[in-house]
């Protein structure tokens, strides 16, 4: 009886995961352009995080109100979760942006992407299961790819210690944000959850920017609007959508596509050099993604049929 039922259930899972997987990759592609927007702004690093949320929130609420109605009606019982998610994301942006100023860009990228490993580990702990052989191989390939992509230019120095710790903290906070948003996605649509958590995170970033004495009011709005649309509305929107359908392992490894894309942009636009190891690292990350994509089945963390109706 189980033999006849299992094949019929497996096929829809893979076909049903194709759209979330595509959304995950597209979301990471959009987020990979975030540092270039931040670099081009004329405000402080934390202030740019504030504007990313503040300018993104009206777009998010407008889309939600037009397509779903009042997002608050979906948030019943999730107020604390969404509040903490917003605070975690704001703290992640603040720690990451300040950390960049106190360490090398390579170190910041390496430690800032620590969620690549932290989020899948959380997924295995929740599932109370060790990774399968295929998942273990994918993790090993992804870790090797990350080392080749980011570790080659890593420099250990006491002068970088504060910045390194802040960027590592940012990676941990990003993991907390993912965990909380995964819980919210079990009962809410992605844009409703993102709109409410983003609204929470904007004010703390503004206060922190003022406390640091940063320039907050911009002279050029176009770059900040681009940052809000690309990173918060499009990038995070697709990422939060994917959280409701894919395992933490798939989401975590896919985060490594951001430095691959960012490096490619630097090569094409800014004439930054890419070595053989960079290309090998990118290939290893791609192979890891293929392995987890083929071997992934929506686990307990992934949306059920009823929850997918909210997607």
N, C-alpha and C positions, 0 to 999 in steps of 0.2 A: 504494500500500500504506500509506503514511504518512497519506494523506488520510482513510482510513477508520478508522485507529486513533486519530488525535488527538482527534476529537470525543468518542469514548467515554471517553477518559482525562480530558478536561477537566471534564466534568460531575461525576464523583465527587469531584474535588479541591475544587470549590466547595461541594458539599453536605457533604463531609467536613470542610471548614473552618468550617462554620456553628457547630458546638458549641464549638471552640476560640475562635472570635471572640466568642461569647456569654460564655464563661468569662473572656476577657480584659477585656471591659467590666464584668462583675460583679466581677471581682477589683479593678479600678481603683476601682469604686464603694465597695467595702469599705475599700480603702486610703485613700480620700479622707476617711474619718471618723477616721483615725489622729491627726491633729493635735488634734482635739477631745478624744479620750481622753487624750492627753498633757497637754493643758491642764488637765484635771480631776484628774490624779493628785496625790498629796501627797508624791512623791519627786522627786529631781533629774532633769534631762532625760536624762542618760546612763543613770542608774539605771532610768528608765522603759524605755529600750531593752533593758537587761538583762532586766527582768521580761517584756517582750514575748517575748523568746526563751525564757527559762527556764520561763515558764508555758505557752508554746506547744509546747515540745518534748515533754512527756509526752502531750499530745493527739495530736501528729503520730505519735509512736512507737506509741501505742495503736491508732490507725487503721491504720498500716502493718502491725503485727503481726497484727491481726485480718483483714486483707484480703490481705496479700501474704507474710507471714512475716518472717523476719529481714531487715532492710534491708541489712545488711552483705554478704549473699551477692550483692547486685546491684552492690556497689561495687568489685568486683575490678578493680584497675588504675586506679581513679579516686580513690584516697586523697588524693593531692596536690591534684588538682583541687577536690575537695570541701573540703579544708582551706583552700585559698586562697580559695575562694568564701565560706566562713564568716568568714574574717578580713576579706575585702573588705567584706562586708555589715556586720559589726560596726564597721569603721572608717567606713563610710558613715553609719551611725546616729549614731556619736559625733561626726563632723565636722558633720553636719547639725544635731544638737541643740545643740552648743556654738556653732555659727555663728549660730543663731537668736538667741542671747543677745547677739551683738555686731554685729548689723545689723538693718535693718528687716524686718518680716515679708514685705513685697513683694519686697525684694531676695533674701531667703532662698528664697522660692518660685520666683523667676525663675531663680536660679543652680542651685538644687537640682533643677530639672527639665531641666538641660542634657543629661541622658541621652536626652531626646527627639530630639536631633540626633546625639549621639555614637554611639548604638547603631545607627541606620540607616547612618551613615557607615561604621562597622565592617562592616556587612553588605555594602555595596557594594565595600569593599576586599577582603573575602574572596571575593566573587563575581567580582572583577576586571572589573566592568562598571559603566558609567555608568547612572544611573537613566533609565528610560524617560520619555517626555514626560508621561505620566499621573502617574508617580511624582514627577517634578519639580514638576508643578503641585500635587500633594498636599503635598509638602514646603513649597513656597512658601506655600500656604494655611495650613498648620499653623504655620509660623513667624510669619506675619502675625497669626494668631489668638492665638498666645502673647504677642506684643508687645502686642496690644490688651488681653488678659486680665491680663497681669502687668507689662508695661513702663510702663503709664500711671502707676503710683504708685512706680516705681523712683526712687531718689534717689542721686546720685553724691556721696559725701562721704568724705574721708580717715578720718573716725571709723568708717566702716562697712567699711574696707578689709579688716581681719582677718576679720570675719564674712563678707564677700562671698567672699573666697578660700577660707574653710572650706566654704562652701556649694557653691562651684564644684568644690572637691575632692570633696565628697560626691556630686555628679552624676557625676564621672569614676569614682569608686569604685563607684557603682551600675551604671555601664556595664560595668566589669570583672566585677562580680558576675553580670550578665546573660550576658556572654560565657562565663564559666566554667560557669554553670549550663546554658547551651545545649549545651556539650560534654558535661556530665554527663547531660543528658536524652537524648542519643543512645543511651545504654546502660541508663538507669535510669528507673523510674517517677517521676513528679513528687514524690509525697509522700516516697518514700525519699530522693531527693536533697535535698529541703527539710529533712527531719528531721535528716539527718546534718550538713548545713552549718549549720543553726541550732544544733545542739548544740556545734559548734566555736566559734561566734561568741559564745555567752553569757558564758564566762569572761573573755575580754578586756574586755568591756563592764563586768563587775563590778569588775575590777581598776582600770579607768580611772575609774569612778565613785568608788571609794574614794580614788584619787589626787587627784581634784578636790575631795574633802571633801564630796561630796553626801550628802544623806539618802537612804539606800538602803532601809531597812526601812519598809514602808508601814503606815499605820493603817487605810486603806480598800482592801480587796482587789478589790472588785467592778469598779472602773474598770480596774484592771490586767488582770484576767481578760478583760474585754471587749476591751481592746487586743490581748491575745494571740490571742483567738479571731478577732476581726474582721480584724486586720492581718496576723498571721503565719499562722494556720491557714487561714482562708478566703481572704483577699486574696492573700497570697503563694502559697498553694497553687494557686489558679486561674491566677495569673500564670505560675508555673513550668510548669504544664500547657500553657498556651498557647505557651510558648517552644518546645516540641517540635513544634509544628504550623504556626506562622505565621512570616512573615519578620520580620527586625529592623525593617524600615520600618513594618509594621503595628503591631508592639509599641511602637515608639518614639512614633509619633503617638498611639496610644491612651493613653499616659501623660499626655497633655494633658487627658484627660477628668477627671483628679483635681482640678486647680484649678477646672474648670467645676463639678464636683459640690460641692467644698468651698465655692465661692462661693454656690451655690444653697442649701446648708445654712445658711450665714451669713445669707443673705437671709430664709429662712423661719423659722429658729429664733432667731437673734440680732439680727434686724432691721437687719442690715448693708445699706447701700445698694449697689445695682448700677446702673451707668449704661448708656447706650445702647451704648457701646463694649464693655462686658462681654458684652452679648447678641450683638453683631456678632462678637466674637472667638469665642464659643461656637459660633455658626453656622458660622464658617470652619473650626473644628476638626472639627465634625460632617461638613461637606462633604469635608474631607480624608480622614476615616475611610471615608466611602462610596467615594471614589475608590480608595483603596488596597485596600479590601475587594473591589471589583469587579475591579480589575486585578491582584490578587495571585495568583501561582501559587506553590505551595510550592517554594522554591528548594533548593539543596543543603544549606542549614542546617536545613531542615525535615525532620521525621521521614519515613523511608521506610515502606513498607508493613510491613516486619518490625518497625521501631521503633514504629510506631503500635500494634502489638499490646501493647506495654508500657505504653501510655497508660492 
